[in-house]
Amino acid sequence: MKIAQIKKSVLIWGVLSKKAVDALKNEECVVAAECRPYLYGLKHNLILLNKEKIPYFYCTDNMLGVLFREGKIKYTFIFYKQKNKEGFLSPAGSLYVYLLSKLHNIEVKFIPQGKFDDISDRNASTLEGKLFVLEKDLPFVEDAEDELIEESFIKEAQNV
């Protein structure tokens, strides 16, 4: 699919929940990002979207900026692990997606995440459990960490 063919789509980031699937059923198209390093998009989200026959296209994480720049994102769903008074604890990359959304004046909806047990890809050293970097470089690879999108940061971004 070429970028020119993509209509306004909903970007999903993190582990899609069954509740969110219902909200996506009326959407024309969904952007299913890969969500490295865990590959939530590939290993979980695509399966649910296919099962529910929700139209989507799969997108690498590094392509998201182009989609935002080209005005292809309608709004963003970020699936969080935990909400507390400090904010939303979300999977790696969530702050990047949040900032891209705010930079392009795109609404972000925070939704509790679904269940995902496959953690065979914890960092950029593997892809679908297979080594993706040279063994000599393994000591330099860090595991992904959850990111806190602070409530104060969200309020501040809304006032910009």
Backbone as CSV, one residue per row, in Angstrom:
resi,resn,N_x,N_y,N_z,CA_x,CA_y,CA_z,C_x,C_y,C_z
1,MET,0.845,-1.177,0.000,0.000,0.000,0.000,0.893,1.243,0.000
2,LYS,0.561,2.195,-0.831,1.308,3.449,-0.891,0.695,4.463,0.074
3,ILE,1.539,5.361,0.577,1.070,6.353,1.545,-0.103,7.148,0.981
4,ALA,-0.072,7.480,-0.277,-1.167,8.251,-0.887,-2.498,7.501,-0.811
5,GLN,-2.464,6.182,-0.730,-3.688,5.378,-0.673,-4.257,5.265,0.739
6,ILE,-3.465,5.630,1.725,-3.897,5.507,3.112,-4.808,6.671,3.469
7,LYS,-5.957,6.329,4.034,-6.870,7.363,4.519,-6.556,7.628,5.982
8,LYS,-7.285,8.512,6.604,-7.086,8.770,8.031,-7.317,7.485,8.806
9,SER,-6.334,7.101,9.586,-6.366,5.825,10.296,-6.135,6.030,11.782
10,VAL,-6.579,5.071,12.563,-6.363,5.075,14.005,-5.066,4.327,14.288
11,LEU,-4.152,4.968,15.001,-2.892,4.333,15.383,-3.090,3.629,16.716
12,ILE,-2.709,2.353,16.771,-2.747,1.632,18.044,-1.313,1.334,18.469
13,TRP,-1.035,1.593,19.756,0.306,1.375,20.295,0.203,0.595,21.591
14,GLY,0.878,-0.517,21.655,0.864,-1.351,22.841,0.030,-2.588,22.599
15,VAL,-0.439,-3.203,23.682,-1.169,-4.460,23.601,-2.667,-4.182,23.497
16,LEU,-3.199,-4.417,22.321,-4.621,-4.209,22.041,-5.472,-5.035,23.004
17,SER,-6.498,-4.389,23.560,-7.417,-5.087,24.461,-8.687,-5.448,23.703
18,LYS,-9.397,-6.432,24.209,-10.651,-6.838,23.573,-11.665,-5.697,23.602
19,LYS,-11.654,-4.904,24.665,-12.550,-3.748,24.778,-12.258,-2.746,23.652
20,ALA,-10.992,-2.536,23.373,-10.616,-1.594,22.317,-10.987,-2.126,20.943
21,VAL,-10.981,-3.446,20.775,-11.373,-4.039,19.492,-12.781,-3.585,19.137
22,ASP,-13.677,-3.564,20.119,-15.051,-3.116,19.867,-15.083,-1.668,19.395
23,ALA,-14.225,-0.834,19.965,-14.170,0.576,19.575,-13.609,0.754,18.163
24,LEU,-12.829,-0.215,17.703,-12.202,-0.118,16.377,-13.065,-0.693,15.255
25,LYS,-14.119,-1.416,15.595,-14.929,-2.098,14.585,-15.562,-1.159,13.566
26,ASN,-15.809,0.073,13.953,-16.431,1.027,13.033,-15.424,1.909,12.304
27,GLU,-14.145,1.668,12.547,-13.109,2.478,11.909,-12.833,1.985,10.492
28,GLU,-12.502,2.920,9.636,-12.206,2.575,8.248,-10.876,1.832,8.119
29,CYS,-9.896,2.237,8.968,-8.587,1.592,8.896,-7.815,1.843,10.187
30,VAL,-6.989,0.862,10.553,-6.170,0.926,11.765,-4.707,0.772,11.358
31,VAL,-3.840,1.565,12.001,-2.398,1.401,11.829,-1.911,0.518,12.968
32,ALA,-1.446,-0.668,12.628,-0.924,-1.599,13.621,0.598,-1.498,13.598
33,ALA,1.136,-0.696,14.515,2.595,-0.531,14.596,3.218,-1.802,15.157
34,GLU,4.466,-2.057,14.790,5.138,-3.275,15.248,5.380,-3.283,16.749
35,CYS,5.587,-2.122,17.346,5.816,-1.996,18.800,7.038,-2.780,19.262
36,ARG,8.188,-2.452,18.668,9.448,-3.071,19.072,9.777,-2.653,20.485
37,PRO,10.454,-3.425,21.269,11.056,-4.686,20.874,10.142,-5.893,21.045
38,TYR,9.060,-5.752,21.801,8.235,-6.920,22.108,7.407,-7.425,20.929
39,LEU,7.255,-6.591,19.918,6.479,-6.950,18.717,5.012,-7.221,19.035
40,TYR,4.432,-6.393,19.894,3.016,-6.532,20.219,2.162,-6.479,18.954
41,GLY,2.532,-5.595,18.042,1.757,-5.448,16.813,1.701,-6.727,16.014
42,LEU,2.857,-7.309,15.776,2.958,-8.510,14.954,2.412,-9.755,15.661
43,LYS,2.743,-9.917,16.917,2.427,-11.159,17.625,1.053,-11.173,18.290
44,HIS,0.443,-10.009,18.455,-0.830,-9.957,19.184,-1.899,-9.164,18.424
45,ASN,-1.588,-7.912,18.117,-2.606,-7.027,17.543,-3.115,-7.494,16.189
46,LEU,-2.218,-7.940,15.322,-2.656,-8.394,13.993,-3.592,-9.594,14.093
47,ILE,-3.328,-10.460,15.049,-4.174,-11.635,15.232,-5.594,-11.215,15.609
48,LEU,-5.712,-10.277,16.563,-7.041,-9.802,16.969,-7.742,-9.050,15.843
49,LEU,-7.003,-8.200,15.147,-7.608,-7.433,14.050,-8.096,-8.368,12.944
50,ASN,-7.297,-9.357,12.606,-7.707,-10.348,11.592,-8.942,-11.108,12.044
51,LYS,-8.922,-11.564,13.276,-10.036,-12.348,13.816,-11.341,-11.558,13.752
52,GLU,-11.268,-10.270,14.042,-12.464,-9.414,14.059,-12.744,-8.756,12.704
53,LYS,-11.897,-9.065,11.713,-12.048,-8.520,10.350,-12.055,-6.983,10.325
54,ILE,-11.150,-6.418,11.127,-10.984,-4.960,11.165,-9.896,-4.597,10.170
55,PRO,-10.186,-3.691,9.230,-9.174,-3.324,8.237,-7.982,-2.606,8.887
56,TYR,-6.798,-3.000,8.483,-5.584,-2.431,9.070,-4.446,-2.518,8.063
57,PHE,-3.364,-1.826,8.393,-2.092,-2.084,7.735,-1.017,-2.090,8.807
58,TYR,-0.045,-2.934,8.595,1.073,-3.106,9.522,2.132,-2.064,9.191
59,CYS,2.739,-1.497,10.211,3.676,-0.403,10.005,4.869,-0.552,10.945
60,THR,6.065,-0.361,10.421,7.239,-0.347,11.291,7.200,0.913,12.148
61,ASP,7.798,0.840,13.312,7.794,1.975,14.234,8.424,3.212,13.620
62,ASN,9.491,3.011,12.855,10.194,4.174,12.299,9.416,4.845,11.166
63,MET,8.350,4.246,10.702,7.527,4.842,9.633,6.433,5.748,10.199
64,LEU,6.195,5.691,11.490,5.103,6.448,12.087,5.230,7.948,11.868
65,GLY,6.443,8.469,11.979,6.640,9.901,11.783,6.175,10.365,10.420
66,VAL,6.396,9.563,9.404,5.958,9.906,8.044,4.432,9.939,7.981
67,LEU,3.795,8.966,8.614,2.326,8.933,8.605,1.737,10.160,9.299
68,PHE,2.347,10.569,10.405,1.892,11.785,11.081,2.108,13.003,10.182
69,ARG,3.307,13.117,9.616,3.625,14.264,8.764,2.666,14.381,7.581
70,GLU,2.284,13.240,7.037,1.389,13.228,5.872,-0.086,13.349,6.252
71,GLY,-0.376,13.509,7.542,-1.758,13.692,7.984,-2.610,12.443,7.894
72,LYS,-2.012,11.288,8.062,-2.732,10.024,7.910,-3.280,9.465,9.224
73,ILE,-2.959,10.105,10.342,-3.403,9.607,11.639,-4.599,10.426,12.126
74,LYS,-5.671,9.733,12.413,-6.928,10.345,12.879,-6.870,10.596,14.388
75,TYR,-6.541,9.567,15.136,-6.260,9.670,16.564,-5.444,8.458,16.987
76,THR,-4.932,8.505,18.209,-4.012,7.483,18.706,-4.575,6.807,19.947
77,PHE,-4.511,5.478,19.964,-4.791,4.699,21.174,-3.453,4.259,21.748
78,ILE,-3.194,4.596,23.006,-2.035,4.063,23.712,-2.577,3.162,24.818
79,PHE,-2.159,1.910,24.795,-2.612,0.942,25.787,-1.634,0.947,26.957
80,TYR,-2.169,1.163,28.143,-1.304,1.285,29.322,-1.437,0.078,30.244
81,LYS,-0.370,-0.151,30.990,-0.332,-1.263,31.945,-0.965,-0.881,33.271
82,GLN,-0.746,0.373,33.656,-1.220,0.811,34.964,-1.452,2.313,34.929
83,LYS,-2.513,2.757,35.585,-2.766,4.186,35.756,-2.749,4.467,37.247
84,ASN,-2.029,5.513,37.607,-2.023,5.944,38.998,-2.014,7.467,39.019
85,LYS,-1.858,8.055,40.186,-1.915,9.519,40.290,-0.792,10.197,39.514
86,GLU,0.288,9.467,39.264,1.412,10.047,38.520,1.163,10.078,37.019
87,GLY,0.409,9.098,36.507,0.152,9.056,35.074,-0.102,7.648,34.578
88,PHE,0.300,7.402,33.344,0.056,6.124,32.692,1.378,5.382,32.480
89,LEU,1.485,4.186,33.052,2.649,3.351,32.831,2.373,2.528,31.581
90,SER,3.148,2.777,30.554,2.881,2.218,29.231,4.123,1.533,28.682
91,PRO,3.949,0.692,27.646,5.101,-0.031,27.097,6.117,0.885,26.431
92,ALA,7.314,0.367,26.270,8.399,1.111,25.619,7.906,1.715,24.307
93,GLY,8.299,2.938,24.049,7.923,3.627,22.826,6.685,4.486,22.960
94,SER,5.955,4.353,24.052,4.700,5.096,24.234,4.920,6.603,24.298
95,LEU,5.985,7.015,24.947,6.254,8.452,25.038,6.543,9.024,23.645
96,TYR,7.271,8.288,22.842,7.550,8.676,21.454,6.245,8.865,20.680
97,VAL,5.341,7.907,20.803,4.060,7.969,20.090,3.209,9.111,20.635
98,TYR,3.228,9.299,21.950,2.480,10.398,22.561,2.989,11.749,22.045
99,LEU,4.300,11.915,22.045,4.882,13.185,21.597,4.606,13.447,20.112
100,LEU,4.702,12.407,19.285,4.372,12.562,17.868,2.920,13.000,17.697
101,SER,2.032,12.389,18.462,0.617,12.731,18.387,0.403,14.191,18.774
102,LYS,0.981,14.608,19.881,0.798,15.984,20.347,1.439,16.992,19.387
103,LEU,2.602,16.658,18.852,3.270,17.524,17.889,2.383,17.801,16.677
104,HIS,1.560,16.815,16.306,0.703,16.935,15.133,-0.762,17.179,15.501
105,ASN,-1.001,17.595,16.754,-2.351,17.913,17.241,-3.338,16.772,17.057
106,ILE,-2.890,15.570,17.363,-3.724,14.377,17.256,-4.143,13.955,18.666
107,GLU,-5.430,13.697,18.840,-5.951,13.261,20.133,-5.381,11.892,20.510
108,VAL,-5.035,11.747,21.789,-4.542,10.476,22.323,-5.561,9.949,23.318
109,LYS,-5.939,8.691,23.144,-6.854,8.029,24.074,-6.069,6.935,24.788
110,PHE,-6.062,6.988,26.120,-5.385,5.973,26.922,-6.402,4.900,27.300
111,ILE,-6.049,3.646,27.038,-6.947,2.518,27.259,-6.156,1.418,27.968
112,PRO,-6.769,0.743,28.947,-6.056,-0.374,29.586,-5.655,-1.416,28.546
113,GLN,-4.468,-1.963,28.705,-3.953,-2.909,27.715,-4.568,-4.297,27.874
114,GLY,-4.384,-5.073,26.823,-4.785,-6.469,26.838,-3.703,-7.326,27.459
115,LYS,-3.867,-8.634,27.359,-2.914,-9.582,27.936,-1.944,-10.058,26.851
116,PHE,-0.669,-10.098,27.209,0.369,-10.534,26.280,1.449,-11.244,27.077
117,ASP,1.702,-12.492,26.753,2.648,-13.284,27.536,3.985,-13.532,26.851
118,ASP,4.062,-13.331,25.548,5.284,-13.652,24.799,6.308,-12.539,24.958
119,ILE,7.350,-12.804,25.712,8.407,-11.807,25.887,9.727,-12.326,25.329
120,SER,9.636,-13.075,24.237,10.857,-13.609,23.640,11.716,-12.499,23.032
121,ASP,11.114,-11.352,22.759,11.857,-10.190,22.249,11.790,-9.094,23.312
122,ARG,12.859,-8.941,24.087,12.892,-7.959,25.168,13.685,-6.714,24.798
123,ASN,14.439,-6.829,23.735,15.262,-5.693,23.318,15.530,-5.822,21.818
124,ALA,16.327,-4.935,21.298,16.579,-4.908,19.857,17.564,-5.973,19.389
125,SER,17.978,-6.861,20.283,18.943,-7.893,19.877,18.278,-9.066,19.169
126,THR,16.949,-9.186,19.311,16.246,-10.301,18.672,15.056,-9.803,17.857
127,LEU,14.658,-10.618,16.928,13.460,-10.369,16.131,12.763,-11.717,16.010
128,GLU,11.560,-11.789,16.626,10.834,-13.052,16.721,11.695,-14.140,17.370
129,GLY,12.445,-13.744,18.401,13.248,-14.688,19.165,14.572,-15.066,18.534
130,LYS,14.840,-14.588,17.337,16.098,-14.922,16.650,17.075,-13.759,16.797
131,LEU,18.329,-14.092,17.047,19.355,-13.074,17.238,19.422,-12.147,16.031
132,PHE,19.429,-10.848,16.313,19.340,-9.823,15.281,20.590,-8.942,15.236
133,VAL,21.482,-9.119,16.208,22.732,-8.348,16.255,23.900,-9.320,16.421
134,LEU,25.077,-8.819,16.205,26.265,-9.647,16.406,26.430,-9.966,17.892
135,GLU,26.896,-11.161,18.177,27.082,-11.561,19.573,28.027,-10.624,20.313
136,LYS,29.023,-10.098,19.615,29.976,-9.204,20.271,29.311,-7.901,20.717
137,ASP,28.150,-7.579,20.124,27.446,-6.347,20.484,26.406,-6.539,21.579
138,LEU,26.132,-7.779,21.972,25.114,-8.063,22.985,25.320,-7.316,24.304
139,PRO,26.564,-7.141,24.782,26.730,-6.416,26.049,26.248,-4.961,25.994
140,PHE,26.077,-4.413,24.814,25.676,-3.013,24.681,24.164,-2.837,24.519
141,VAL,23.439,-3.941,24.417,21.991,-3.888,24.205,21.283,-3.846,25.548
142,GLU,20.357,-2.916,25.702,19.597,-2.786,26.943,18.179,-3.302,26.735
143,ASP,17.618,-3.893,27.780,16.228,-4.338,27.724,15.304,-3.124,27.711
144,ALA,14.164,-3.299,27.087,13.162,-2.232,27.050,12.562,-2.056,28.437
145,GLU,12.146,-0.847,28.731,11.508,-0.557,30.012,10.187,0.140,29.755
146,ASP,9.241,-0.072,30.668,7.983,0.655,30.587,8.275,2.139,30.755
147,GLU,7.390,2.951,30.212,7.562,4.403,30.286,6.359,5.015,30.992
148,LEU,6.631,5.974,31.851,5.575,6.685,32.543,5.284,7.971,31.781
149,ILE,4.072,8.093,31.314,3.631,9.355,30.717,2.911,10.085,31.841
150,GLU,3.591,11.072,32.384,3.111,11.739,33.593,1.860,12.559,33.334
151,GLU,0.949,12.506,34.289,-0.311,13.251,34.211,-0.038,14.744,34.039
152,SER,0.963,15.271,34.760,1.298,16.694,34.637,1.788,17.016,33.225
153,PHE,2.499,16.084,32.615,2.984,16.267,31.248,1.816,16.297,30.268
154,ILE,0.836,15.434,30.496,-0.348,15.387,29.630,-1.111,16.695,29.726
155,LYS,-1.322,17.194,30.939,-2.044,18.461,31.138,-1.282,19.611,30.487
156,GLU,0.030,19.598,30.631,0.872,20.639,30.040,0.766,20.611,28.518
157,ALA,0.785,19.422,27.937,0.706,19.277,26.478,-0.663,19.725,25.961
158,GLN,-1.706,19.558,26.748,-3.051,19.977,26.323,-3.176,21.490,26.291
159,ASN,-2.361,22.172,27.074,-2.436,23.640,27.133,-1.586,24.324,26.079
160,VAL,-0.815,23.561,25.321,0.076,24.146,24.323,-0.730,24.587,23.109
